[in-house]
Amino acid sequence: MRTTDLSNKIARRIAQEILSGALEAGSHIVTQSIANNYQVSRTPVRDALITLEQANILTRIPNRGYFVPERINRSSIEEFADEQDTDSNVYQQFAEDWLTDILPEIVTEQSLRQRYSLTKSGTQELLSRATREGWVEPKDGYGWKLLPVAKTAEAFDEIYQFRMAIEPAAMLEPSFEVDRKVLDDLKRTQDGMLEDDLSKIPGEVLLRNGSEFHEEIIRLSGNPFFLMALQRVNRMRRLMEYRAEINHERIVEQCSDHLEIINLLERGEIADASYLMRRHLSGALKRKSPIAWNWSDAKKDERIKV
């Protein structure tokens, strides 16, 4: 991908995070942290920050760096964040084609270029993102292999059953340690979504904020294998949730549960937080289960209620 394309994508992502509340007024935007999050070099991040400054979305203070203004111009940010993102649309179609068995298990860059009308660099970025999300890997010799993901109702339910087993248990580990800064950051994001107009926040951002909440909580267990397992299954279910019709009432309920879990952890009531986590996941399974929506008999254009 050309640097300008990548920097524009990063700029849109930062704008979306400001809208969602993940980045609040006055936040310092650290170039290296953004580069680490997106697994890129500092150059496209710097270009993205310059773009956001020129759009009056970020403020630059000499010798200190970039900051979210104290007075956020939401209309400007919404206009910027809503710009057409062709790369994202192509990625969604790529994922949809794999979920619905339109694509074979082995694909080549040339076949993808032709199918989605991409440039060579665009094809490489498409595969790079899918690789980062855990459902594509390079094949020995030539081509790319599309990996098994939660493509069936049964697999989707099994993932939630697995999460119900590991997430509450991780919170009861002797090594589990509350980190106030982590909880403050998570609370700010969840509060930001509740205070915002959810219909204006891209579905990908809503789903990412939910996944990050659970991954940051399980990270507090101090056991990296709990985190690795959760990240793996989150990647496997992500494609199916990309197809979802976002139910904003459910998002409000989800955020409220998340905030209640945070409050319990802040008070040191770990066992109660663990119990609530299991109840929260059980409720999510009932709401999201494709089985409840006759997934096996569903037509391609039907959607899960998230």
Residue, then its C-alpha position, 0 to 999 in steps of 0.5 A: m500500500r502506498t504510504t499516503d493510503l496507509s496514512n489516510k486509513i490511520a487518520r480515519r481510524i484516529a478520528q473514529e476513536i475520537l468520536s467513540g470516546a476512546l480518545e477524549a479531549g486533551s489526550h496526547i497522541v503518541t506517535q510510537s504508540i499508534a505505530n505499535n497499535y497498527q504494526v506500522s512504522r512511524t512515517p505513515v503515523r506522522d503523515a496521518l497526524i499532519t492530515l488530522e492537524q490540517a483538518n483541524i481535528l488535532t492540535r499540534i503544540p511545539n516541542r510537545g506533539y499532537f493533542v485532541p483539542e479541548r473543544i472537539n468539533r464533532s461535525s468536522i470529525e464526523e465528516f472526515a471519519d465518514e469518507q468512503d474507505t474503499d479498502s475497508n469495503v473490499y476487505q468486508q467483501f473478501a471476508e463475506d466471500w470466505l464466510t459464504d464459501i464463494l472463495p476456495e481454500i487456496v487463493t493467489e494474489q493474482s486471482l484476488r487482484q482480478r476479483y476485487s479490481l485491486t492494485k498489487s499494493g492493494t492486494q498485499e494490504l488486503l492479505s496483510r490485514a487478513t493475516r493480522e486478524g488470523w484467518v489467512e496465512p502464506k502457503d508454502g511455495y505459492g499462494w495463500k491459505l484461508l484458514p477455518v473461522a467461525k463460519t457455522a452456528e455451531a462454531f459461533d456458539e462453541i466460541y462463546q462457550f469457550r469464552m465463558a469457561i476461560e474469562p471468568a476463570a482468569m479473573l479468579e487466578p491468584s495472579f490477577e491484579v487490578d490496574r487502575k489505569v487500565l480500568d480508567d481507560l476502559k471506563r472512558t471508552q465505554d462511557g464515551m460510547l454511551e454518551d455518543d450517538l451510536s448510529k454514527i460510530p462505525g460497526e467495526v469500531l463498536l466491535r473492536n471496543g468490545s473485544e478490547f474490553h475483554e482482552e484487557i480484562i483477561r490480560l490482568s490475569g498475568n497469564p499470557f496464555f489466557l490472553m492468547a487464547l481469547q485473542r485467537v477466538n476473537r479473530m475467528r468470530r470477528l468475520m461472522e460479526y462483520r456481517a452483523e446488523i448492529n443492534h444499538e440497544r444491545i450495545v448500550e446493554q453491553c456497555s452497561d455490563h462492562l461498566e458494572i464489571i469495572n466498578l466491581l473490580e475497582r471495589g476489589e470485588i473480584a469474585d462478583a466481577s467474575y460471576l458477572m462476566r460469566r452472566h454477561l457472556s451467557g447473555a451475549l451468547k443468547r442474543k448473538s447465537p446464529i442458531a437462534w436466527n436459523w443460521s443454517d437455513a439463512k440466506k446469504d443476505e440475512r444478518i445476525k442481531v448483535 
